Amino acid sequence: MNKLFLFPAILFLVSCLSKGPAVSFSVMKEGEICTDPGFSQGLAWADIDNDGDEDLFVTNSWTNEDNLFYINNSDGTFTNEDNQILSNDKGNSNACSWGDLNNDGYPDLFVANVNNQNNFLYMNNGDGSFTKIDSMQASTDGGWSYAASWADFDKDGWLDLFVGNYNEQSNFIYFNDGTGTLVRDTLSIVSQSHHSTQGVSCFDYDNDGWPDIYVTNNGQNELYRNSQDGNFQKIEQGILVEAKHNSFGSSAADYNNDGWMDLLVANWSGKNDLYENVGQSGFVAIRDTVVTQEYLNSEGSAWGDMDNDGDLDLMVTNDGNNSLFENDGGNFTKRTDLNVCQDNSNSNGVTWNDFDNDGDLDIFIANGGNQPNLFYTNNGNKNNWIKLKCVGTASNHSAIGTKVIVYQNIRTQTRVISGQDGGGYGSQNGLIQHFGLGKKGKIDSIQVIWPSGKISNLFKPDVNTILSISES
């Protein structure tokens, strides 16, 4: 080789190696799941029939179209269940969230509606069908509901519900009475706000074991700290509640693997906000990152390890080309070379989900403007992975609020099972937790901290597999 070209060649090789494993996506083009047009807003994954793979619900809004419900056929295809009650209620639907309301082992569905319509609550019958609940307060409170999330706020083993409302209407918080019935708490400070709420993240920001509530508004955002007695304290100061933006939503995740949940806030007509949780000192705004340099109309966001390297990457949906930020040890690079960033669209909710159980995370994006939704399948790489399905017993059956910690020699990763983890128009990645493990891929141990306070430990589990863990 000519010596003049040897040094540049080595530099090119080192550069390629430093970028880590390659990642690419294919666009799914066949099937109704990627050809159904509409004004789709939110989406949520859940294994509704306990067959091992997760099914998909998508909301449509503004045109009184039916919502969309797709059953995963376990072969890479989906069946549009257009004869189900879930997809036969014409409504102006935005957020959606799955959670086992009555602890019978099957996830139920809440759908938040706008335009002064009542919200929808569907109980899973356990045989693939659903019953619409019209008599419960949560389904008779009408209004402009943009956001919704399940969480066990009082940690009694039963899922409660937060619903965020737009148009200066007060927000709703419902507590489960222990029979699967939701009762609205009109005296809670969470219910006293009269803003224009567009999103919510229910997560334990202070690591005290109790779920808190972060509300994104068209205006000043709000943070409510769980008082551990069924009440909340409104946090009036701090960087999370100081800025006034048109914030569509937020998504919480431990992006730097330090054990504390960080937060991304997606803003319309402005830069997005990334807040790093520094523990007892609270949050700091991260300004010197490409994540917060774009001035776009952003709506949705979701965290997921797209290349299985052990770092959570970030997908942000915009009115235009969407944004994908690759995480390398807490440092982000914007990827403009991938097709997921090149489809100019009116995008709303977004999720990561390994729908085909091949170990890598795929992307589904809900589009408005009568555009088909976007479904990108991950082509994978040789990095290792593990997936965990947690089943609560003393805790709520969906295990929402459960913290899962994976310990490796080179890193520690933390996930928290959430009723709402795709920011913006309410979306949910799914209840099964995915961890990328890198090239070596060995796990020293896994710790599961249940909402009840019980702790489960697994030592040196097999990798590249799906494990089910029951609370005991």
ZIHU-V731677 format. One record per pair of residues at least 6 apart in sequence whose C-alpha atoms are under 7 Angstrom apart, sorted by sequence separation. I is the first residue (numbers start at 1). J is the second residue. If there is no record, write none. Layout:
i={I/I}
j={J/J}
//
This chain:
i={28/47/60/72/73/82/100/113/124/125/133/134/152/165/176/177/204/215/216/226/227/254/266/277/305/316/317/326/327/354/367/391/392/406/407/420/421/422/449/47/48/60/71/72/100/101/112/123/124/152/153/164/175/176/204/205/215/225/226/254/255/265/266/276/277/305/306/316/325/326/354/366/391/392/405/406/420/421/422/448/449/46/47/59/70/71/99/100/111/112/122/123/151/152/163/164/174/175/203/204/214/215/224/225/253/254/265/275/276/304/305/315/316/325/326/353/354/365/366/391/405/406/420/421/447/448/45/46/58/59/70/71/98/99/111/122/123/150/151/163/174/175/202/203/214/224/225/252/253/264/265/275/276/303/304/315/325/326/352/353/365/390/405/419/447/448/45/46/58/70/71/98/99/110/111/122/123/150/151/162/163/174/202/203/213/214/224/225/252/253/264/275/276/303/304/314/315/324/325/352/353/364/365/404/405/447/45/57/58/69/70/98/110/121/122/150/162/173/174/202/213/223/224/252/263/264/274/275/303/314/324/352/364/403/404/446/447/44/45/57/69/97/98/109/110/121/149/150/161/162/172/173/201/202/212/213/223/251/252/263/274/302/303/313/314/351/352/363/364/403/404/446/44/56/57/69/97/109/149/161/200/201/212/250/251/262/263/302/313/351/363/403/445/446/43/44/56/96/97/108/109/148/149/160/161/200/201/212/250/251/262/301/302/313/350/351/362/363/402/403/417/445/43/55/56/96/108/148/160/200/211/250/262/301/312/350/362/401/402/444/445/42/43/55/95/96/108/147/148/160/199/200/210/249/250/261/300/301/311/349/350/362/401/444/42/55/69/95/107/147/159/173/199/249/260/300/311/324/349/361/400/401/443/40/41/54/69/93/94/106/121/145/146/147/158/173/197/198/210/223/247/248/274/298/299/311/323/347/348/360/399/400/443/40/41/53/67/68/93/94/120/145/146/171/172/197/198/222/247/248/260/273/298/299/322/347/348/400/40/41/67/93/106/119/145/146/158/171/197/221/247/248/272/298/321/347/348/360/39/40/53/66/92/93/118/119/144/145/170/196/197/220/246/247/271/297/298/321/346/347/38/39/66/91/92/118/119/144/170/171/195/196/220/245/246/271/296/297/321/345/346/66/92/118/119/144/170/220/271/321/346/66/118/170/220/271/320/321/65/66/117/118/169/219/220/270/271/320/64/65/116/117/168/169/219/269/270/319/320/359/64/116/168/218/219/269/270/319/64/115/116/168/218/268/269/318/319/63/114/115/166/167/217/218/268/318/61/62/114/166/217/267/268/317/61/113/114/165/166/216/217/267/268/317/60/61/113/114/165/166/216/266/267/60/61/112/113/164/216/266/317/59/60/112/164/216/266/291/408/59/112/164/266/408/409/112/407/408/407/407/406/407/406/405/406/290/405/188/189/289/290/389/404/405/138/239/290/388/389/404/33/85/137/387/388/403/404/136/137/387/388/403/137/387/402/403/32/300/302/304/386/387/402/199/200/201/299/300/301/302/386/402/198/199/200/201/249/251/253/300/302/385/386/401/95/97/99/146/147/151/198/199/201/248/249/250/251/385/42/44/46/94/95/96/97/146/147/148/384/385/41/42/43/44/95/97/146/147/384/42/44/306/383/384/306/383/384/395/205/255/383/385/395/101/153/255/382/384/395/48/101/153/394/48/351/350/206/256/349/154/256/309/154/255/308/349/154/308/348/349/351/353/49/102/153/308/348/349/350/351/352/353/386/49/102/349/351/385/386/387/388/389/390/391/392/393/49/101/384/385/386/387/388/389/390/391/392/384/386/387/388/389/390/391/359/302/302/301/302/300/301/300/301/300/299/300/310/299/310/309/310/308/309/310/308/309/308/305/257/259/257/257/266/254/252/251/251/251/250/249/250/249/248/249/248/211/201/201/199/199/199/199/157/159/157/158/157/151/151/151/150/149/149/147/148/146/147/76/74/23/21/105/103/103/155/100/155/100/99/54/53/42/43/41/42/41/24/99/98/97/43/97/42/41/40/41/40/41/39/40/39/38/39/95/96/97/38/39/94/95/96/97/38/94/95/37/38/37/38/37/36/35/34/34/34/34/28/27/28/27/28/26/27/25/26/25/26/25/26/24/25/24/23/23/22/21/42/44/45/41/42/43/44/45/46/42/43/44/45/46/44}
j={34/53/66/78/79/88/106/119/130/131/139/140/158/171/182/183/210/221/222/232/233/260/272/283/311/322/323/332/333/360/373/397/398/412/413/426/427/428/455/54/55/67/78/79/107/108/119/130/131/159/160/171/182/183/211/212/222/232/233/261/262/272/273/283/284/312/313/323/332/333/361/373/398/399/412/413/427/428/429/455/456/54/55/67/78/79/107/108/119/120/130/131/159/160/171/172/182/183/211/212/222/223/232/233/261/262/273/283/284/312/313/323/324/333/334/361/362/373/374/399/413/414/428/429/455/456/54/55/67/68/79/80/107/108/120/131/132/159/160/172/183/184/211/212/223/233/234/261/262/273/274/284/285/312/313/324/334/335/361/362/374/399/414/428/456/457/55/56/68/80/81/108/109/120/121/132/133/160/161/172/173/184/212/213/223/224/234/235/262/263/274/285/286/313/314/324/325/334/335/362/363/374/375/414/415/457/56/68/69/80/81/109/121/132/133/161/173/184/185/213/224/234/235/263/274/275/285/286/314/325/335/363/375/414/415/457/458/56/57/69/81/109/110/121/122/133/161/162/173/174/184/185/213/214/224/225/235/263/264/275/286/314/315/325/326/363/364/375/376/415/416/458/57/69/70/82/110/122/162/174/213/214/225/263/264/275/276/315/326/364/376/416/458/459/57/58/70/110/111/122/123/162/163/174/175/214/215/226/264/265/276/315/316/327/364/365/376/377/416/417/431/459/58/70/71/111/123/163/175/215/226/265/277/316/327/365/377/416/417/459/460/58/59/71/111/112/124/163/164/176/215/216/226/265/266/277/316/317/327/365/366/378/417/460/59/72/86/112/124/164/176/190/216/266/277/317/328/341/366/378/417/418/460/58/59/72/87/111/112/124/139/163/164/165/176/191/215/216/228/241/265/266/292/316/317/329/341/365/366/378/417/418/461/59/60/72/86/87/112/113/139/164/165/190/191/216/217/241/266/267/279/292/317/318/341/366/367/419/60/61/87/113/126/139/165/166/178/191/217/241/267/268/292/318/341/367/368/380/60/61/74/87/113/114/139/140/165/166/191/217/218/241/267/268/292/318/319/342/367/368/60/61/88/113/114/140/141/166/192/193/217/218/242/267/268/293/318/319/343/367/368/89/115/141/142/167/193/243/294/344/369/90/142/194/244/295/344/345/90/91/142/143/194/244/245/295/296/345/90/91/142/143/194/195/245/295/296/345/346/385/91/143/195/245/246/296/297/346/92/143/144/196/246/296/297/346/347/92/143/144/195/196/246/247/297/347/91/92/144/196/247/297/298/347/92/144/145/196/197/247/248/298/299/348/92/93/145/146/197/198/248/298/299/93/94/145/146/197/249/299/350/93/94/146/198/250/300/325/442/94/147/199/301/443/444/148/443/444/444/445/445/446/446/446/447/332/447/231/232/332/333/432/447/448/182/283/334/432/433/448/78/130/182/432/433/448/449/182/183/433/434/449/184/434/449/450/80/348/350/352/434/435/450/248/249/250/348/349/350/351/435/451/248/249/250/251/299/301/303/350/352/435/436/451/146/148/150/197/198/202/249/250/252/299/300/301/302/436/94/96/98/146/147/148/149/198/199/200/436/437/94/95/96/97/148/150/199/200/437/96/98/360/437/438/361/438/439/450/261/311/439/441/451/158/210/312/439/441/452/106/159/211/452/107/422/422/279/329/422/228/330/383/229/330/383/424/230/384/424/425/427/429/126/179/230/385/425/426/427/428/429/430/463/127/180/427/429/463/464/465/466/467/468/469/470/471/128/180/463/464/465/466/467/468/469/470/471/464/466/467/468/469/470/471/464/421/422/422/423/422/423/423/424/424/424/425/435/425/436/436/437/436/437/438/437/438/438/436/412/414/413/414/424/414/421/421/422/423/423/423/424/424/424/425/425/401/420/421/423/424/425/426/394/396/395/396/396/400/401/419/419/419/420/425/426/425/426/356/356/307/307/397/396/397/451/397/452/398/398/355/355/348/349/348/349/349/338/419/419/419/366/420/366/366/366/367/367/368/367/368/368/368/369/425/426/427/369/370/425/426/427/428/370/426/427/370/371/371/372/372/372/372/372/373/374/375/375/375/376/376/377/376/377/376/377/377/378/378/379/378/379/379/380/381/381/381/425/427/428/425/426/427/428/429/430/427/428/429/430/431/430}
//
